[in-house]
Structure formats: C-alpha cells, structure tokens
C-alpha cells in the first residue's frame, strides 16, 4: 500500500523544487523596481523621441518611438541657433548660481546656531523653520510681486532670485547634518580662541561638503526647471531663462510640439550631466543627513 501511495503522489518538476522563497521574493522585487524605473524613464524616452518628429506626428494615435519622418536636425537647429539660446542658458546660470550662493550664505550660519548654540527660544525657532516648509511660493507670490513692482525691480535678475534667497529646507538639512558634528571638537576650538565664524569656516564647512553638494543639486535643479516665477516677473527676451524660452514655441497660430520637445531636451541635458558628475557627493550627502534629535 505504501508503494502505491508514493507512486500516486504528484511529481514536482525539478526547476520548481529548486526555486527558493528568497529567489522568488528577489524576482518579484526586481520586477517591481524595473516597472518603477520604466515609469520614471519613459517620459524622457518620449521627450527625446518627440524631439525628432514633426508636430503632426508627436500626438499621432499610432505612436512609435522611432519617428516615421525624421525632423531632428531642423528642430534642434532652430532651438540652438535661430534663438539666442546661449543667452537663455547664461540667464539660468546667473539666477541659479546667485540663489544658491545667498542660500548657503544664510542657511549655514542659521543651521549651525540651531544645531550647536544654546539660546532661549531655539526650539520654537526650529519649529517655525519646520512649519515654513509647508508654505508654497504660490501663497506669497502676490505680495512679493506687488513689492517688486513698487520698487521697480521687475524684469531683473534680482526679481527672479529674491523669493528664494532664504531656504528653510537648507536650514533644516544643514541643521540635521551639524547635529552629528562632535561637540568636543567645537569646545576645544573655543578654548583655543576660535570665534564662531572661524569654527564655521575652518571646521564645519570642510566636513559639510557632502551636505552642501546634496543641497546644491536640489537647489540648482529646482530653480533651473522653475517656470512659474520667471513667467510672472520676466517681461523681455533678454532676461528669459532656458526653461521659460520653451514658451516661445506656443502661440495663437499653433504649437510646434517637435521644437518644444527639442527645447525641453536641450534644457534638461545640463542638469542630467551635472547630476552624473555629482551623484556620489549627492548620495553621500543624503545618507549623512538623517533625522537627528
């Protein structure tokens, strides 16, 4: 009877018996990550594909990655040479660099004070910084715009940079990083006669390079891609940023989608290249600025 029972039991394929639960879980995780990566990458593939197509083919119902009619040379030539694109890039560089410089100049001392100095109201002040993270620029855009109109600063670099000079996110990020800096080193520096400014410049800043690099990527990308505020305060082509220049291909007579996507591709490339060069410092900065009490 035992022989009959054994022989009648279903046979399990060898490949299925070798499949371990860990490998099944790993395969599922890999599929989920691949799906997530495809969702993130596909818009860029679509952008590049559409940049080499004529307008009538961009939103064709019969969508294909490879264009039926290649119009890449014409689209990219128009973006790069028929418009003052280098001026747009220069404007974006001036705005992003100016914003970043003032943000670092204001955020690092403020973050150091919240992290290492003991004074009355520091907890309330830090809570205020956290609360300010929830306030979008759209809430303050109207009073800032009215103020810029009153002082005659519209259509200037200052008008594009002014709302972003103080970054509460930078203060929070650097404060979390500075909390991990040893207090014993700071106390020893004070005993040796270092002022607080000297401690920041000679001790804190060299150790904060990863955090500064991480925030610089955040800041540069955010303001390079910003369309909302330049669209409000810029009134001439001379002050247009690279992102705002994309709007030139949209008019009452129609929208040249091929050139819009070509312009979007050219605008995106500098940030992608910059991130590829700074990715190690960026990842290191993010991992070293965990939440500390």
C-alpha positions in Angstrom: 0.0 0.0 0.0 2.8 2.4 0.8 4.4 1.8 -2.6 1.0 2.6 -4.3 0.6 5.8 -2.2 4.0 7.0 -3.1 3.6 6.3 -6.8 0.3 8.1 -6.9 1.5 11.3 -5.4 2.0 14.2 -8.0 5.6 14.7 -9.2 7.1 18.2 -8.7 9.2 19.5 -11.6 12.9 19.8 -10.8 13.1 23.5 -11.6 10.2 24.2 -9.2 11.7 22.3 -6.4 15.0 24.3 -6.8 13.1 27.6 -6.6 13.7 29.0 -3.2 11.4 31.5 -1.4 14.2 34.1 -1.3 14.7 33.8 -5.0 11.0 34.3 -5.7 10.9 37.3 -3.5 14.0 38.7 -5.2 12.4 38.2 -8.6 9.3 40.0 -7.6 11.3 42.8 -6.1 13.3 43.1 -9.3 10.1 43.2 -11.4 8.7 46.0 -9.2 11.9 48.0 -9.4 12.1 47.5 -13.2 8.5 48.7 -13.5 9.2 51.7 -11.4 12.3 52.5 -13.3 10.4 52.3 -16.6 7.7 54.6 -15.3 10.4 57.2 -14.5 12.5 56.8 -17.7 9.7 56.6 -20.2 8.8 60.3 -20.2 12.4 61.1 -21.1 12.3 58.5 -23.9 9.1 60.0 -25.2 10.6 63.5 -24.9 13.7 62.6 -27.0 11.6 60.6 -29.5 9.2 63.5 -29.9 12.0 66.0 -30.4 13.0 64.4 -33.7 9.4 64.2 -35.1 7.3 66.7 -37.0 4.4 68.3 -35.0 1.6 66.3 -36.6 3.4 63.0 -35.6 4.0 63.8 -31.9 0.4 63.0 -30.8 -0.4 60.6 -33.6 -2.7 57.8 -32.5 -0.3 55.3 -34.0 2.5 56.1 -31.5 6.0 54.8 -32.2 9.4 55.5 -30.6 11.2 55.6 -33.9 9.9 58.6 -36.0 8.3 57.9 -39.4 9.6 61.3 -40.6 12.9 62.4 -39.1 12.9 66.1 -38.3 15.6 66.2 -35.6 18.1 68.4 -37.4 15.6 71.1 -38.2 14.1 71.1 -34.6 17.4 71.2 -32.8 18.9 73.7 -35.3 16.0 76.1 -34.6 16.4 75.7 -30.8 20.2 76.1 -30.8 20.8 78.7 -33.5 17.7 80.5 -34.5 17.1 81.6 -30.9 19.6 83.3 -28.5 19.9 80.0 -26.6 23.3 80.7 -25.1 21.8 83.9 -23.6 19.0 81.8 -22.1 21.5 79.4 -20.6 23.5 82.3 -19.2 20.5 83.8 -17.6 19.6 80.5 -16.0 23.2 80.0 -14.7 23.2 83.6 -13.2 19.9 83.1 -11.5 20.6 79.6 -10.2 24.2 80.4 -9.0 23.0 83.7 -7.3 20.2 81.9 -5.5 22.5 79.1 -4.3 25.2 81.5 -3.1 22.8 83.5 -1.0 21.1 80.4 0.3 24.3 78.9 1.5 25.4 82.2 3.0 22.3 82.5 5.1 21.4 78.8 5.8 24.8 77.6 7.1 25.1 80.1 10.0 21.4 79.7 10.8 21.7 75.9 10.8 24.9 76.0 12.9 23.1 78.2 15.5 20.1 75.9 15.7 22.3 72.8 16.0 25.2 73.9 18.3 24.3 77.1 20.1 22.1 77.1 23.2 19.8 80.1 23.4 16.2 80.9 24.6 13.6 80.1 22.0 15.7 77.8 19.9 13.1 75.1 19.9 10.3 77.4 18.9 12.6 78.9 16.2 13.3 75.4 14.8 9.6 74.6 14.9 9.0 77.7 12.9 11.5 76.5 10.3 9.7 73.2 10.0 6.4 75.0 9.7 7.7 77.2 6.9 8.5 74.0 4.9 4.7 73.7 4.3 4.2 77.1 2.8 4.4 77.1 -1.0 5.6 80.0 -3.0 2.2 80.5 -4.6 0.9 81.8 -1.3 3.5 84.6 -1.1 3.8 85.3 -4.8 1.2 88.1 -5.0 2.7 90.3 -2.2 6.2 89.7 -3.4 5.2 90.7 -6.9 3.4 93.8 -5.7 6.5 94.8 -3.7 8.8 94.3 -6.7 6.5 96.4 -8.8 6.6 99.2 -6.2 10.4 99.3 -6.2 10.7 98.9 -10.0 12.6 95.6 -10.0 10.5 93.6 -12.4 12.4 92.0 -15.4 15.7 91.9 -13.5 17.9 89.1 -12.1 17.1 90.3 -8.6 13.3 89.8 -9.2 13.9 86.2 -10.3 16.2 85.4 -7.3 14.7 87.4 -4.4 11.9 85.0 -3.3 14.4 82.1 -2.9 17.2 83.8 -1.0 16.1 82.2 2.3 15.7 78.4 2.1 14.1 76.8 5.1 14.8 73.4 3.5 18.6 74.2 3.5 18.4 75.3 7.1 16.7 72.1 8.1 19.1 69.9 6.0 22.3 71.5 7.4 21.0 71.6 10.9 20.5 67.8 10.8 24.0 67.4 9.4 25.6 69.7 12.0 23.9 67.8 14.9 26.3 64.9 14.2 29.4 67.1 14.4 31.3 66.3 17.7 30.7 68.9 20.4 34.1 68.1 21.9 35.9 69.5 18.8 33.9 72.7 18.9 34.6 73.1 22.6 38.3 72.6 22.0 38.2 75.2 19.2 36.6 77.7 21.5 39.2 77.1 24.2 41.9 77.8 21.5 40.3 81.2 20.9 38.3 80.4 17.7 35.3 82.6 17.1 32.0 81.1 16.0 32.6 82.3 12.5 36.1 80.7 12.4 34.6 77.5 13.7 32.1 77.5 10.8 34.7 78.4 8.2 37.6 76.2 9.4 35.8 73.2 11.0 32.2 72.9 9.9 32.4 73.8 6.2 35.1 71.2 5.3 33.1 68.5 6.9 29.8 69.6 5.3 30.9 69.3 1.7 28.6 66.2 1.1 25.6 68.1 2.5 26.4 71.2 0.5 26.7 69.2 -2.6 23.4 67.4 -2.0 21.6 70.7 -1.4 23.3 72.3 -4.4 21.9 69.7 -6.6 18.4 70.2 -5.1 18.6 74.0 -5.4 20.1 74.1 -8.9 17.6 71.6 -10.4 14.6 73.2 -8.7 15.4 76.7 -10.0 16.7 75.6 -13.3 13.4 73.9 -14.0 11.3 76.7 -12.4 8.7 78.2 -14.9 6.2 79.7 -12.5 8.1 82.6 -11.1 10.1 83.7 -14.2 6.8 83.6 -16.2 5.4 86.2 -13.7 8.4 88.7 -13.4 10.2 88.4 -16.8 8.9 90.8 -19.4 11.6 90.7 -22.1 13.5 88.1 -24.1 16.8 89.4 -22.7 16.0 88.1 -19.2 14.4 84.8 -20.3 15.7 81.7 -18.6 16.2 78.4 -20.6 13.0 76.9 -19.2 10.9 80.0 -20.0 12.3 80.1 -23.5 10.3 76.9 -24.3 7.1 79.0 -24.2 8.2 80.8 -27.4 7.1 77.8 -29.5 3.5 78.2 -28.3 1.3 80.9 -30.0 -2.2 81.6 -31.1 -1.3 80.2 -34.5 -0.5 76.8 -33.2 2.1 74.9 -31.1 5.2 73.5 -32.6 5.4 70.4 -30.4 8.5 69.0 -32.1 10.5 72.1 -31.3 9.1 72.3 -27.8 10.3 68.8 -27.1 13.7 69.6 -28.7 14.0 72.6 -26.5 13.0 70.6 -23.4 15.6 68.0 -24.2 18.4 70.7 -24.6 17.3 72.4 -21.3 17.3 69.1 -19.4 20.7 67.8 -20.6 22.9 70.2 -18.4 21.1 69.1 -15.3 21.4 65.4 -16.2 25.2 65.8 -16.9 25.7 67.8 -13.7 24.0 65.1 -11.6 26.0 62.3 -13.2 29.2 64.1 -12.1 27.9 64.9 -8.7 25.9 61.8 -7.9 28.4 60.3 -5.4 28.5 63.5 -3.3 24.8 63.8 -3.6 24.1 60.3 -2.4 26.6 60.7 0.4 25.1 63.9 1.5 21.6 62.4 1.6 22.7 59.4 3.6 24.7 61.6 6.1 21.8 64.0 6.9 19.4 61.6 8.6 17.0 63.0 11.1 18.7 63.6 14.5 17.1 64.9 17.6 
